[in-house]
Amino acid sequence: MTARRPAIAERVERLLGTAVEAAAPVAGGDICTATRVRLADGSSALVKTRADPPAGFFEAEARGLRWLGEVAPAARVLAVADDCLVLRWIEPARPTPEAGAAFGHALAGLHSAGADRYGADADGFIGALPMSNAAADTWPEFFAERRVLPYLAMASDRGHLDEHDRQAVERVVRRITDLAGPPEPPARLHGDLWAGNVVWSTDHQGVLVDPAAHGGHRETDLAMLALFGLPHLPRVLDAYDERTPLAAGWQERVPLHQLFPLLVHAVLFGGHYGRAAGETARRLA
């Protein structure tokens, strides 16, 4: 064991009040360090830590997981503190078409559970970036003001989006009410739903992790799944539509909803993501 892992084990023991028998690093993730610990009762937990996390970082994730977990499979929070988050370990498995269908049904149920506003009671994070959840009266206003424009500005300020692409996104924002489709009530969203944030478990469920949870438009979660891929996505979408039919024209609105994650990636990683955001915006012209 490195010195770091005994320190993590001691932290978990204080938080959970139970002994840690072993600790090992978990690969993956570029924001937090992940460690698997085996507890004295034979169960395992995942511990997420980060050097100097911003205030409320882990609490926002825990709050989102608890909210999602009220109605859908989500990682169970065992403890949260300013410097770490402890989750019940999810034993991963290879996804099956049947698990994909079950996930589609669960996602439809999650969205249908709804939210009391477009936004949330507190701000959160999308990856490592701060994310405003201040409420808005309509979804187009919320998406433009809280999701698209802040990350457009950040990407532009960092030189990750050229003027041509920035103007294309701004044209979409000016037309967003026309592009948004029929009004829908606020859905309970994961908010950062790419394939890496769904853990396929040994009990044949797709379990939600790492949310940026808020009340928004349900097509946003589906568009992100399509952008970054998900095993058995056609089965997921068919099962979703079977449980909660999607509004006519939702496929044509996918690029609109994908602007948000593309701009976030442009801020964080630059490169082709800024160009992709511009190209996506021009498809909506």
C-alpha positions in Angstrom: 0.0 0.0 0.0 1.1 3.6 -0.7 0.9 6.1 2.1 -2.1 7.6 0.3 -4.3 4.5 0.6 -3.8 4.0 4.4 -4.9 7.7 4.8 -8.0 7.0 2.7 -8.7 3.9 4.8 -8.5 5.8 8.0 -10.8 8.5 6.6 -13.4 5.9 5.6 -13.2 4.2 9.0 -13.9 7.5 10.7 -16.8 8.3 8.4 -18.5 4.9 8.5 -17.5 3.7 11.9 -16.3 0.4 10.6 -12.9 -1.2 9.9 -11.3 -1.2 6.4 -9.5 -4.4 5.7 -8.0 -3.6 2.3 -7.7 -0.7 -0.2 -6.8 -0.7 -3.9 -6.8 1.9 -6.6 -9.5 1.9 -9.3 -8.5 3.0 -12.8 -10.4 5.6 -14.8 -11.6 9.1 -14.2 -9.6 12.3 -14.8 -11.2 14.5 -12.1 -11.1 12.4 -8.9 -8.9 9.6 -7.5 -10.9 6.4 -6.9 -10.1 3.7 -4.4 -12.0 0.5 -3.6 -12.0 -0.5 0.0 -13.1 -3.8 1.5 -15.1 -3.3 4.8 -15.1 -5.5 7.8 -18.6 -6.8 7.0 -17.3 -8.2 3.7 -18.9 -5.4 1.5 -16.9 -3.0 -0.6 -17.1 0.7 -1.1 -15.8 3.2 -3.7 -14.0 6.2 -2.3 -13.7 9.3 -4.4 -11.1 12.0 -3.4 -9.8 15.1 -5.1 -7.0 17.5 -4.2 -8.5 20.8 -3.0 -12.0 20.3 -4.3 -14.1 23.4 -4.7 -16.6 24.0 -1.9 -19.6 21.7 -2.2 -18.1 19.5 -4.9 -18.8 16.1 -3.3 -22.0 17.3 -1.6 -23.4 18.2 -5.0 -22.7 14.8 -6.3 -24.2 13.1 -3.2 -27.3 15.3 -3.4 -27.8 14.4 -7.0 -27.3 10.6 -6.5 -29.9 10.6 -3.6 -32.4 12.5 -5.7 -32.0 10.2 -8.7 -32.0 7.2 -6.4 -35.4 7.9 -5.2 -36.8 6.6 -8.4 -34.1 4.9 -10.4 -31.0 2.7 -9.9 -28.2 5.0 -8.7 -25.0 4.6 -6.7 -25.8 4.5 -3.0 -24.2 7.2 -0.9 -22.6 5.8 2.3 -20.9 9.0 3.5 -19.9 12.4 2.1 -17.5 15.1 3.4 -15.8 18.1 2.1 -12.8 16.0 0.9 -14.4 12.7 -0.2 -17.4 10.7 -1.2 -18.0 7.1 -0.2 -20.3 5.0 -2.3 -21.5 1.4 -2.2 -19.4 -0.6 -4.6 -21.1 -1.6 -7.8 -19.8 -4.9 -9.2 -19.6 -4.3 -13.0 -20.7 -6.7 -15.7 -21.0 -6.8 -19.4 -24.3 -5.1 -20.6 -26.9 -7.3 -22.3 -29.8 -6.3 -24.6 -32.1 -7.1 -21.7 -30.2 -4.8 -19.4 -30.4 -2.1 -22.0 -34.2 -2.5 -22.2 -34.5 -2.4 -18.4 -32.3 0.8 -18.4 -34.6 2.4 -20.9 -37.6 1.7 -18.7 -35.8 3.0 -15.6 -34.7 6.2 -17.4 -38.3 6.8 -18.6 -39.4 6.4 -15.0 -36.7 8.8 -13.7 -37.7 11.5 -16.2 -41.4 11.1 -15.5 -40.8 11.6 -11.7 -40.2 15.2 -12.6 -38.8 18.2 -10.9 -40.4 21.3 -9.4 -38.5 23.7 -11.6 -36.1 24.0 -14.5 -32.9 24.1 -12.4 -32.4 22.9 -8.8 -32.2 24.1 -5.2 -28.5 24.5 -5.4 -25.8 25.0 -8.0 -23.6 22.0 -9.0 -20.8 20.9 -11.3 -20.5 19.4 -14.7 -17.3 17.5 -14.6 -14.8 19.9 -13.0 -16.7 23.0 -14.0 -19.2 25.0 -11.9 -22.8 24.7 -13.2 -25.6 27.2 -12.4 -28.9 25.7 -11.5 -30.7 29.0 -11.0 -34.4 28.5 -11.9 -36.0 29.8 -15.1 -39.6 30.0 -16.1 -39.2 28.1 -19.4 -36.9 25.4 -20.6 -35.6 27.4 -23.6 -34.6 30.2 -21.3 -33.0 27.8 -18.8 -31.0 26.0 -21.5 -29.8 29.2 -23.2 -28.9 31.1 -20.1 -27.7 28.3 -17.7 -26.3 25.8 -20.1 -25.3 27.1 -23.6 -24.1 30.7 -23.1 -21.9 30.3 -20.0 -19.8 27.5 -21.6 -19.8 29.3 -24.9 -18.2 32.3 -23.2 -15.7 30.1 -21.3 -14.7 28.2 -24.5 -14.3 31.5 -26.4 -12.3 33.1 -23.6 -9.9 30.1 -23.5 -9.4 30.2 -27.3 -11.1 26.9 -27.8 -13.8 28.2 -30.1 -13.3 30.5 -33.1 -15.5 33.5 -34.0 -17.2 31.6 -36.8 -18.3 28.8 -34.5 -19.2 31.2 -31.7 -21.6 33.1 -34.0 -23.2 29.9 -35.2 -24.0 29.0 -31.6 -25.3 32.5 -30.8 -27.7 32.2 -33.8 -29.1 29.1 -32.3 -29.7 30.8 -29.0 -31.6 33.6 -30.7 -33.9 30.9 -32.3 -34.1 28.6 -29.3 -37.8 29.0 -28.6 -38.6 28.0 -32.2 -36.2 25.0 -32.1 -37.2 23.7 -28.7 -40.2 21.7 -29.8 -43.5 21.4 -27.8 -43.3 22.5 -24.1 -42.8 19.7 -21.6 -42.8 19.8 -17.8 -39.4 19.7 -16.0 -37.9 16.2 -16.0 -35.6 14.7 -13.4 -32.3 14.6 -15.2 -29.0 12.9 -14.6 -27.5 15.8 -16.5 -24.2 14.3 -17.6 -25.5 11.0 -19.1 -22.7 9.6 -21.2 -21.8 5.9 -21.4 -19.1 6.3 -18.7 -21.7 7.4 -16.2 -23.8 4.2 -16.5 -22.3 1.2 -14.6 -23.8 -2.1 -15.8 -24.1 -4.2 -12.7 -24.2 -8.0 -12.1 -27.9 -7.7 -11.3 -28.5 -6.6 -14.9 -29.2 -2.9 -14.2 -27.7 0.2 -15.6 -26.7 2.1 -12.4 -26.3 5.9 -12.6 -23.1 7.5 -11.3 -21.5 11.0 -11.5 -24.6 13.1 -12.1 -25.0 16.7 -12.8 -28.6 16.4 -11.6 -31.3 19.1 -12.2 -34.7 19.6 -13.6 -34.6 20.0 -17.4 -35.8 18.6 -20.7 -35.7 14.8 -20.9 -34.3 14.9 -24.5 -31.1 16.3 -23.0 -30.2 13.0 -21.3 -31.1 11.1 -24.5 -29.1 13.4 -26.7 -26.0 12.9 -24.6 -26.3 9.1 -24.7 -26.4 9.4 -28.5 -23.4 11.8 -28.6 -21.0 9.6 -26.7 -22.5 6.2 -27.3 -24.0 3.6 -25.1 -24.2 -0.2 -25.5 -27.5 -1.3 -26.9 -28.7 2.2 -27.3 -31.5 1.3 -29.8 -32.9 -1.1 -27.2 -32.7 1.6 -24.6 -34.5 4.1 -26.7 -37.2 1.7 -27.8 -37.9 0.7 -24.2 -37.9 4.3 -23.2 -40.4 5.3 -25.9 -42.5 2.2 -25.0 -42.8 3.4 -21.4 -43.0 7.2 -22.1 -43.5 8.1 -25.7 -41.2 10.9 -27.0 -42.7 14.0 -28.7 -42.8 14.1 -32.5 -39.6 15.4 -34.0 -37.3 14.6 -31.1 -34.6 13.2 -33.4 -34.4 16.5 -35.2 -33.8 18.2 -31.8 -30.9 16.0 -30.8 -28.3 18.5 -32.1 -29.8 21.3 -30.0 -29.4 19.3 -26.8 -25.9 18.2 -27.8 -24.6 21.8 -27.8 -24.3 21.8 -24.1 -22.0 18.8 -23.6 -20.0 19.8 -26.7 -19.4 23.3 -25.3 -18.4 21.8 -21.9 -15.9 19.6 -23.7 -14.7 22.5 -25.7 -14.0 24.4 -22.4 -12.2 21.4 -20.8 -10.4 19.8 -23.8 -10.4 22.3 -26.7 -9.4 20.7 -29.9 -12.1 19.5 -32.2 -14.9 20.0 -29.7 -15.2 23.7 -30.4 -15.4 23.0 -34.1 -18.0 20.2 -33.4 -20.1 22.7 -31.5 -20.0 25.1 -34.4 -20.9 22.4 -36.9 -23.7 21.2 -34.7 -25.1 24.7 -34.4 -25.0 25.2 -38.2 -27.1 22.0 -38.6 -29.8 23.8 -36.8 -29.8 26.9 -39.0 
